[in-house]
Amino acid sequence: MDNMKYLNLMQRYATAAMLLLLLSGSVVADQAGSERPPNIVFMFADDLGYGDLGCYGHPYARTPAIDQLAKEGTRFTQFYVTGVTCNPSRTGLMTGLFPARFPKYAADFGFGDRTTITELLKKRGYRTGHFGKWHIGPDDSDGTYGIDTVETIGKARDATSGKTGRDDDLYSAAIDFIRDNKEGPFYVNIWGHATHFPVNTADGLVAEFKNVNVDRKDFSPTMQHKFDECLKIGGDLDESMRQYLGDVYQIDSNVGRVLKTLDELGLRENTIVVFSSDHGPAPVVLGKQGTTKYSNNMLGYAGEFRGGKHEQYEGGTRVPFIIRWPDKVSAGRVDTQSVCSFIDWMPTLCAIAGVDELPKVIDGEDISDIWFGSDHERTKPLFWKTSAPGSTPGMREGKWKLHLTRKQRGDPELYDLSIDPSESNNVAGQNPDVVKALSRKIKAWGATLPREYSKTKAGSR
């Protein structure tokens, strides 16, 4: 073979090889582009405290399913909600906006023209469902906020007899939704009622903890006032604790049912499972509700943190957060450093699901890399404020937590959470420059909020 023929032959081989390479790359690209996004199961407890689970340090709780979920995924210790009562917390995660931005109380008026995470996922091809507590607007019909199936189910019919938990019915409906949409992708909110007031637990569930006797030394100093109040209104610490533990136990049992269903359907590998709570634990004395009946059973535990529901201290804003996604989210990992929030729920899920167009105004940020194990710090501060013009704002940036006083009367409170997570030592006087810098940011944020707020109901739940 002469040189010219040899060169022509080699050129044809090279062209064929290049064509095969390009075709191969095209196939890979098509496969990547058509890869089904993950299913998302979001289980939300109501008023469950940071320390109410075994894996978060409760001395008596039995939560084997949730503890196992933590072993199979990542557990966060610095995860925050967007509000200290039920509706604001849900508003922030559904819209990616701090709830104080809404001039009308969303529980009564809805989200208006604000885009929700469920609408964005539906456009991406997700089947969407919501089961259980609603409290995000007056309309809970199918199709609201892009949710295909909405069932605002109350407590189970036999929730005070036998071993039936009050969330059994809504979890059963959610499981049916998962089975019906197993071909996916699907997104489902499973928003329970436990451990919201009143805690009146089935006898069979309470009996699971018949041997529990409260030793107050097993709990942090921040819990002792609850024990005092329980006794003051005539409660029995042992019986009240058993009631509360039984309610937490039924949450765990229902979580176990969901996880078993995912395994039976072969959906474990491509399903993101999240368990969390909407804010800190409710107080013992609920004077706003006009009764103390069952109030002695409200022994939710915020661990070492100060405060609870209705308060912007850590006990009201820091919650358990567990996420599992096999081979994507590290198993058995405990993230103690990353500061994350449900304000990031929308941008993070959109990044994972391949949703490109987010609303122009959004307060959260994509923290998917943190979920996957990165140790980078968030870029945006966190803010809390109730929907009233003169209410007290709070914020966290880095290690600092700042609480401004109402209408600037009195001194601000500043805490270094890296050494004082219980917020017991106000260091504002020793760090005037930090107070000044953070105050400037929180006031600038406050200037963007509505001047007036509308509600049709008194207070929030």
C-alpha positions in Angstrom: 0.0 0.0 0.0 1.5 3.3 -1.0 1.7 6.2 1.4 -1.3 8.1 -0.1 -3.7 5.2 0.2 -2.5 4.5 3.7 -3.1 8.2 4.7 -6.6 8.1 3.2 -7.4 4.9 5.0 -6.2 6.3 8.3 -8.2 9.5 7.7 -11.4 7.4 7.2 -10.7 5.5 10.4 -10.2 8.7 12.3 -13.5 10.2 10.8 -15.4 7.1 11.8 -14.0 7.1 15.3 -14.8 10.8 15.7 -18.4 10.1 14.5 -18.8 7.2 17.0 -17.4 9.5 19.8 -19.9 12.2 18.9 -22.8 9.8 18.7 -21.8 8.3 22.0 -21.6 11.8 23.6 -25.0 12.6 22.2 -26.5 9.5 23.7 -25.0 10.3 27.1 -26.3 13.8 26.9 -29.8 12.6 26.0 -29.7 10.2 28.9 -28.6 12.9 31.3 -31.3 15.3 30.0 -34.0 12.7 30.3 -33.0 11.4 33.7 -35.9 11.4 36.0 -35.6 13.9 38.8 -35.9 12.5 42.3 -39.2 12.0 44.2 -39.5 14.3 47.3 -41.2 13.2 50.5 -41.5 16.0 53.1 -42.7 15.0 56.6 -43.4 18.0 58.8 -44.3 17.7 62.5 -46.2 20.5 64.3 -44.6 22.1 67.4 -42.1 19.3 67.8 -39.1 20.5 69.8 -35.5 20.3 68.7 -34.7 17.8 71.5 -37.9 15.7 71.2 -36.2 12.8 69.2 -33.9 10.1 70.3 -31.3 11.1 67.8 -31.4 14.7 69.0 -30.8 13.7 72.6 -34.2 13.2 74.3 -33.5 11.1 77.4 -36.8 9.0 77.2 -38.2 9.3 73.6 -38.5 6.2 71.5 -38.1 7.2 67.8 -36.5 4.2 66.1 -37.7 4.9 62.5 -36.6 8.6 62.6 -33.3 7.6 64.3 -32.7 5.0 61.5 -33.5 7.7 58.9 -30.8 9.8 60.5 -28.3 6.9 60.3 -29.1 6.5 56.6 -28.9 10.2 55.9 -27.5 13.4 57.3 -28.7 15.1 60.5 -28.3 18.9 60.8 -27.9 20.7 64.1 -28.1 24.3 63.0 -31.3 24.2 60.8 -33.9 27.0 61.1 -37.5 27.7 60.4 -38.8 31.0 58.9 -41.4 31.7 61.5 -42.2 30.9 65.2 -45.8 30.0 64.6 -47.4 27.6 62.1 -48.4 29.8 59.2 -45.3 31.9 58.9 -43.1 28.9 59.0 -45.0 27.3 56.2 -45.2 30.5 54.2 -41.4 30.9 54.1 -40.7 27.4 52.9 -43.5 27.4 50.3 -42.5 30.7 48.7 -38.8 31.3 49.5 -39.8 34.6 51.1 -39.6 35.7 54.7 -43.2 35.7 55.9 -42.9 39.4 57.1 -42.9 40.4 53.4 -46.6 39.5 53.1 -48.8 42.4 53.9 -51.8 40.1 54.3 -51.8 37.2 56.7 -51.3 34.2 54.4 -53.4 31.8 56.5 -56.4 33.9 55.8 -55.6 35.5 52.4 -53.2 33.0 50.8 -50.0 33.8 48.9 -51.5 36.0 46.3 -49.4 36.1 43.1 -46.3 34.7 44.9 -45.0 31.5 43.2 -44.7 28.3 45.3 -42.3 25.4 45.2 -45.2 23.1 44.3 -46.1 25.2 41.3 -42.5 25.1 40.0 -42.2 21.4 40.5 -45.5 20.8 38.8 -44.2 22.6 35.7 -41.2 20.3 35.8 -43.5 17.3 35.5 -44.0 16.4 39.1 -47.2 15.0 40.5 -47.8 17.0 43.7 -49.8 16.2 46.8 -50.5 17.6 50.3 -51.9 15.7 53.2 -52.7 16.9 56.7 -52.4 20.3 58.2 -52.9 23.2 55.7 -52.9 26.7 57.3 -51.6 28.4 54.2 -54.7 30.0 52.8 -58.5 29.9 52.7 -58.6 27.6 49.6 -57.5 24.0 50.1 -59.1 22.6 47.0 -57.2 20.4 44.5 -55.0 22.6 42.2 -54.3 25.3 44.8 -50.6 26.4 44.5 -50.1 23.8 41.8 -50.9 20.9 44.2 -52.8 18.1 42.3 -54.2 16.4 45.4 -55.0 18.3 48.6 -56.5 16.5 51.6 -56.5 18.6 54.7 -57.2 15.6 57.1 -57.7 16.2 60.8 -56.9 13.8 63.6 -57.6 10.1 63.1 -61.1 9.0 64.1 -60.0 6.8 66.9 -57.1 8.8 68.0 -57.9 8.6 71.8 -58.5 4.9 72.0 -56.4 1.9 71.4 -53.1 2.5 69.7 -54.3 4.8 66.9 -52.2 7.9 66.5 -53.8 11.2 65.6 -51.8 11.4 62.4 -52.6 7.9 61.2 -55.3 8.8 58.6 -53.3 11.6 56.9 -50.2 9.4 56.7 -52.4 6.6 55.2 -53.7 9.0 52.5 -50.2 10.2 51.7 -49.0 6.6 51.4 -51.9 5.9 48.9 -50.7 9.0 46.9 -47.2 7.6 46.8 -48.4 4.2 45.6 -50.6 5.8 42.9 -47.7 7.9 41.6 -44.9 5.5 42.0 -43.8 6.0 38.4 -43.0 9.5 39.5 -41.6 12.0 39.8 -43.7 13.1 42.8 -43.5 15.7 45.6 -45.7 15.2 48.7 -46.2 17.3 51.8 -47.1 15.1 54.8 -47.9 17.7 57.5 -49.0 16.1 60.8 -50.8 17.6 63.7 -48.7 16.2 66.5 -47.4 17.5 68.8 -49.7 20.6 68.5 -52.0 21.4 71.5 -53.9 19.5 72.8 -51.8 16.4 73.5 -54.4 13.9 74.4 -52.8 10.6 73.4 -54.4 7.1 73.0 -54.1 4.9 76.0 -52.2 2.3 74.1 -49.6 4.7 73.1 -49.2 6.1 76.5 -48.9 2.6 77.9 -45.7 2.2 75.9 -44.0 4.6 78.4 -45.6 3.3 81.6 -42.2 2.8 83.1 -41.0 6.4 82.5 -40.5 8.4 85.6 -39.2 11.9 85.2 -35.8 12.8 86.7 -35.6 16.5 86.2 -31.8 16.3 86.1 -32.0 14.5 82.8 -33.1 17.7 81.2 -31.4 21.1 80.5 -31.9 24.1 82.7 -34.1 25.7 80.0 -36.7 22.9 80.5 -37.1 23.4 84.2 -39.7 26.2 84.0 -42.0 23.9 82.0 -41.9 21.3 84.7 -42.7 24.0 87.3 -45.6 25.3 85.2 -46.9 21.7 84.7 -47.0 21.2 88.5 -48.4 24.6 89.1 -51.6 23.9 87.1 -52.0 20.5 88.8 -50.2 18.2 86.3 -48.3 15.1 87.1 -44.8 15.1 85.5 -44.7 11.4 84.9 -48.1 11.1 83.4 -47.7 14.3 81.3 -44.4 13.1 80.0 -45.9 9.8 79.1 -48.7 11.5 77.2 -46.2 13.6 75.2 -43.9 10.7 74.5 -46.8 8.7 73.2 -47.7 11.4 70.7 -44.1 11.6 69.5 -44.0 7.8 69.3 -47.0 7.8 66.9 -45.2 10.3 64.7 -42.3 7.9 64.5 -44.5 4.9 63.7 -46.1 6.8 60.8 -42.7 7.8 59.5 -41.8 4.2 59.6 -44.8 3.3 57.5 -43.8 5.8 54.8 -40.2 4.5 54.7 -41.4 0.9 54.5 -43.7 1.8 51.6 -40.8 3.4 49.7 -38.8 0.3 50.1 -41.7 -2.0 49.0 -42.1 0.1 45.8 -38.4 0.1 45.1 -38.3 3.9 45.4 -35.6 4.3 48.1 -32.7 5.1 45.8 -34.4 8.0 43.9 -36.4 9.6 46.7 -35.4 12.5 48.9 -36.9 12.0 52.3 -37.0 14.9 54.8 -38.2 15.0 58.3 -38.5 18.2 60.4 -40.7 20.4 62.5 -42.4 23.8 61.8 -40.8 25.5 64.9 -40.1 25.0 68.6 -42.3 23.3 71.2 -45.4 25.0 72.6 -45.5 26.4 76.1 -47.3 24.7 78.9 -49.7 27.5 79.8 -51.8 28.4 76.7 -53.8 31.3 78.1 -54.7 32.6 74.6 -56.8 29.5 74.0 -58.7 30.1 77.2 -58.0 26.7 78.8 -55.4 24.8 80.7 -57.0 21.4 80.0 -54.3 19.2 78.6 -51.8 22.1 78.8 -49.9 20.2 81.4 -49.1 17.6 78.7 -47.2 20.2 76.5 -43.7 19.0 77.6 -42.0 19.5 74.3 -38.2 19.8 74.7 -35.9 22.3 73.0 -32.8 20.7 74.3 -30.3 23.2 75.6 -31.9 26.1 73.7 -33.8 28.9 75.3 -37.5 29.6 74.4 -40.0 27.8 72.2 -43.0 28.5 70.0 -43.8 32.2 69.7 -40.2 33.2 70.5 -37.3 34.1 68.2 -34.7 32.6 70.6 -33.0 29.4 69.4 -35.6 27.2 71.1 -38.3 28.7 68.9 -36.4 28.8 65.6 -33.9 25.9 65.6 -35.4 22.5 64.6 -34.4 19.0 63.8 -33.8 18.4 60.1 -32.9 15.0 58.7 -32.5 14.3 55.0 -31.9 11.0 53.2 -31.0 10.4 49.6 -28.9 7.3 49.1 -25.6 7.8 47.3 -26.2 11.6 47.1 -26.5 12.6 50.8 -23.9 11.1 53.1 -25.2 8.4 55.5 -24.5 8.7 59.2 -23.3 12.2 58.9 -24.0 14.9 61.5 -23.6 18.4 60.2 -22.8 20.7 63.2 -21.4 23.6 61.3 -23.7 24.6 58.4 -26.4 27.3 59.1 -29.4 26.4 56.9 -33.0 27.3 56.8 -36.4 26.4 55.2 -36.1 29.8 53.4 -33.7 27.8 51.2 -36.2 25.0 50.5 -37.4 26.4 47.1 -34.1 27.3 45.5 -32.4 24.1 46.8 -35.1 21.7 45.5 -35.3 23.6 42.2 -31.6 23.2 41.7 -31.8 19.5 42.4 -34.9 18.9 40.2 -33.6 21.0 37.3 -36.0 23.9 37.6 -34.3 26.8 35.9 -36.7 29.8 36.3 -37.1 30.9 39.9 -39.0 34.1 41.0 -37.0 37.3 40.6 -37.4 38.0 44.3 -36.3 35.2 46.7 -34.8 35.4 50.1 -33.3 31.9 50.2 -30.3 30.4 48.5 -29.4 27.1 46.9 -27.7 25.0 49.6 -27.9 21.7 47.8 -24.1 21.4 48.0 -24.4 21.6 51.8 -26.9 18.8 51.7 -24.4 16.9 49.7 -21.6 17.4 52.2 -19.9 20.8 51.3 -18.8 22.9 54.3 -19.3 26.3 52.6 -21.0 29.1 54.6 -24.3 30.5 53.5 -24.1 34.0 51.9 -27.4 35.5 53.1 -28.4 36.3 56.7 -31.5 34.9 58.3 -34.2 37.2 59.6 -37.3 36.7 61.8 -40.1 39.1 62.4 -43.8 38.7 63.1 -46.4 40.4 60.8 -46.9 43.6 62.9 -45.2 46.9 62.1 -43.7 47.4 65.6 -42.7 43.8 66.3 -39.3 42.9 67.4 -37.0 41.6 64.6 -34.1 39.2 65.0 -31.4 37.9 62.8 -28.5 35.5 62.5 -25.3 36.0 60.5 -22.3 33.7 61.0 -22.0 33.0 64.7 -24.0 36.0 65.8 -27.7 36.2 66.8 -29.1 39.7 67.3 -32.5 40.6 68.8 -33.5 44.2 68.5 -35.9 45.5 71.2 -39.4 46.7 70.5 -39.4 50.1 68.7 -35.8 50.5 69.9 -36.7 50.7 73.6 -34.1 49.0 75.8 -30.8 47.5 74.9 -30.4 45.0 72.0 -29.4 41.4 72.8 -26.4 39.8 71.0 -25.3 36.2 71.5 -22.3 34.3 70.2 -23.9 31.0 69.3 -20.6 29.3 68.8 -20.0 29.4 72.6 -23.4 30.3 73.9 -26.1 28.4 72.0 -28.5 28.7 74.9 -28.4 32.5 74.6 -27.8 33.0 78.3 -25.0 35.7 78.1 -25.9 38.9 76.3 -22.6 40.2 74.9 -23.9 43.3 73.1 -22.0 45.6 75.5 -18.7 43.9 74.7 -19.2 44.0 71.0 -20.6 47.4 69.9 -19.2 47.2 66.4 -21.0 43.9 65.8 -24.2 45.3 67.1 -23.9 48.3 64.9 -23.1 46.3 61.8 -25.9 43.8 62.3 -28.4 46.5 63.3 -27.7 48.3 60.1 -28.5 45.2 58.1 -31.6 44.3 60.0 -32.9 47.9 59.7 -32.2 47.9 56.0 -34.2 44.6 55.7 -37.0 46.1 57.8 -37.2 49.0 55.4 -38.2 46.7 52.6 -41.2 45.3 54.6 -44.9 46.4 54.5 -45.9 49.4 56.6 -49.2 47.8 57.4 -50.5 44.3 57.8 -54.0 42.8 57.5 -55.5 39.9 59.4 -59.0 38.6 59.5 -58.3 36.5 62.6 -56.9 37.5 65.9 -53.4 36.2 66.4 -51.7 33.2 64.9 -51.5 29.5 65.8 
